[in-house]
């Protein structure tokens, strides 16, 4: 290139009005956690007026709020009984729970009859297998533009903010089940939303910024308003991913649920 050659400014060579993917879309795979009881529930008997909080309480009683990892507790070896038995997220048949047809569309599965509320947790999975948990863009707080006045990380006497980890293995971390309550989100109209963890694993970090800026979790869901970072056990990682619902599939279910709600109102 000649020294006299004029280099055009970058704004002339790059279309600035194009719709580029966000950081989370470029580096993370987006999934949603749908509790099993929402998959087997009969839609015709679903009463949308019942707060989801009352249903989450039952789920917490099964998983428990958390437990501490002992420093001398060894991780289960791949293929061992402790790593393959009694894990709620693992698929014993090692088959996908969201079958895909030859034309690329999703086939029938348990999610076809599930109830979608919008409160399903968004789990963004990085290539390093860390899971970033956030409110869904379909969450009532986001959809209704509700004002969040508090995000409480204290659940059943356990403070997520006091979680301390050390070393590459994240020793001393709190261990959360997929259905365990990660935090409670309070809005100005008096509602309290219990947010499920969505990913079973060690709690690496919570977003302490939400303590002073609670409205960020709704205003910037999936970005600066993330709730926590969770590290799944690598021996059960594949089963955890198969238990989650891909974003594309969740969008289909969400749109289908909205149509059902419209038809119910018309009737």
Secondary structure as the mmCIF struct_conf table of DSSP 4:
data_model
#
loop_
_struct_conf.conf_type_id
_struct_conf.id
_struct_conf.beg_label_comp_id
_struct_conf.beg_label_asym_id
_struct_conf.beg_label_seq_id
_struct_conf.end_label_comp_id
_struct_conf.end_label_asym_id
_struct_conf.end_label_seq_id
TURN_TY1_P TURN_TY1_P1 UNK A 3 UNK A 4
HELX_LH_PP_P HELX_LH_PP_P1 UNK A 5 UNK A 9
HELX_RH_AL_P HELX_RH_AL_P1 UNK A 10 UNK A 13
BEND BEND1 UNK A 14 UNK A 14
TURN_TY1_P TURN_TY1_P2 UNK A 16 UNK A 17
BEND BEND2 UNK A 18 UNK A 18
HELX_LH_PP_P HELX_LH_PP_P2 UNK A 20 UNK A 22
HELX_RH_AL_P HELX_RH_AL_P2 UNK A 23 UNK A 27
STRN STRN1 UNK A 28 UNK A 33
HELX_RH_AL_P HELX_RH_AL_P3 UNK A 36 UNK A 40
BEND BEND3 UNK A 41 UNK A 41
HELX_RH_3T_P HELX_RH_3T_P1 UNK A 43 UNK A 45
TURN_TY1_P TURN_TY1_P3 UNK A 48 UNK A 49
BEND BEND4 UNK A 50 UNK A 50
HELX_RH_AL_P HELX_RH_AL_P4 UNK A 52 UNK A 63
BEND BEND5 UNK A 65 UNK A 65
STRN STRN2 UNK A 67 UNK A 68
HELX_LH_PP_P HELX_LH_PP_P3 UNK A 69 UNK A 70
TURN_TY1_P TURN_TY1_P4 UNK A 71 UNK A 72
HELX_LH_PP_P HELX_LH_PP_P4 UNK A 74 UNK A 77
TURN_TY1_P TURN_TY1_P5 UNK A 78 UNK A 79
HELX_RH_AL_P HELX_RH_AL_P5 UNK A 81 UNK A 84
BEND BEND6 UNK A 85 UNK A 86
TURN_TY1_P TURN_TY1_P6 UNK A 88 UNK A 89
TURN_TY1_P TURN_TY1_P7 UNK A 92 UNK A 93
BEND BEND7 UNK A 97 UNK A 98
STRN STRN3 UNK A 100 UNK A 100
TURN_TY1_P TURN_TY1_P8 UNK A 102 UNK A 103
BEND BEND8 UNK A 104 UNK A 104
STRN STRN4 UNK A 106 UNK A 106
HELX_RH_3T_P HELX_RH_3T_P2 UNK A 110 UNK A 113
HELX_LH_PP_P HELX_LH_PP_P5 UNK A 114 UNK A 116
BEND BEND9 UNK A 118 UNK A 118
BEND BEND10 UNK A 120 UNK A 120
STRN STRN5 UNK A 121 UNK A 126
TURN_TY1_P TURN_TY1_P9 UNK A 127 UNK A 128
BEND BEND11 UNK A 129 UNK A 129
STRN STRN6 UNK A 130 UNK A 134
TURN_TY1_P TURN_TY1_P10 UNK A 137 UNK A 138
BEND BEND12 UNK A 139 UNK A 139
HELX_RH_AL_P HELX_RH_AL_P6 UNK A 140 UNK A 143
TURN_TY1_P TURN_TY1_P11 UNK A 144 UNK A 145
HELX_LH_PP_P HELX_LH_PP_P6 UNK A 146 UNK A 147
STRN STRN7 UNK A 148 UNK A 152
STRN STRN8 UNK A 154 UNK A 155
TURN_TY1_P TURN_TY1_P12 UNK A 156 UNK A 157
STRN STRN9 UNK A 158 UNK A 159
HELX_RH_3T_P HELX_RH_3T_P3 UNK A 160 UNK A 162
STRN STRN10 UNK A 166 UNK A 166
TURN_TY1_P TURN_TY1_P13 UNK A 167 UNK A 170
STRN STRN11 UNK A 171 UNK A 171
TURN_TY1_P TURN_TY1_P14 UNK A 172 UNK A 172
STRN STRN12 UNK A 174 UNK A 176
TURN_TY1_P TURN_TY1_P15 UNK A 178 UNK A 179
BEND BEND13 UNK A 180 UNK A 180
STRN STRN13 UNK A 181 UNK A 187
TURN_TY1_P TURN_TY1_P16 UNK A 188 UNK A 189
BEND BEND14 UNK A 190 UNK A 190
STRN STRN14 UNK A 192 UNK A 196
BEND BEND15 UNK A 199 UNK A 199
STRN STRN15 UNK A 201 UNK A 206
TURN_TY1_P TURN_TY1_P17 UNK A 208 UNK A 208
HELX_RH_AL_P HELX_RH_AL_P7 UNK A 209 UNK A 212
TURN_TY1_P TURN_TY1_P18 UNK A 214 UNK A 215
HELX_RH_AL_P HELX_RH_AL_P8 UNK A 216 UNK A 219
TURN_TY1_P TURN_TY1_P19 UNK A 220 UNK A 225
STRN STRN16 UNK A 228 UNK A 231
HELX_RH_3T_P HELX_RH_3T_P4 UNK A 234 UNK A 236
HELX_RH_AL_P HELX_RH_AL_P9 UNK A 237 UNK A 243
BEND BEND16 UNK A 244 UNK A 244
STRN STRN17 UNK A 245 UNK A 246
HELX_RH_AL_P HELX_RH_AL_P10 UNK A 247 UNK A 266
#
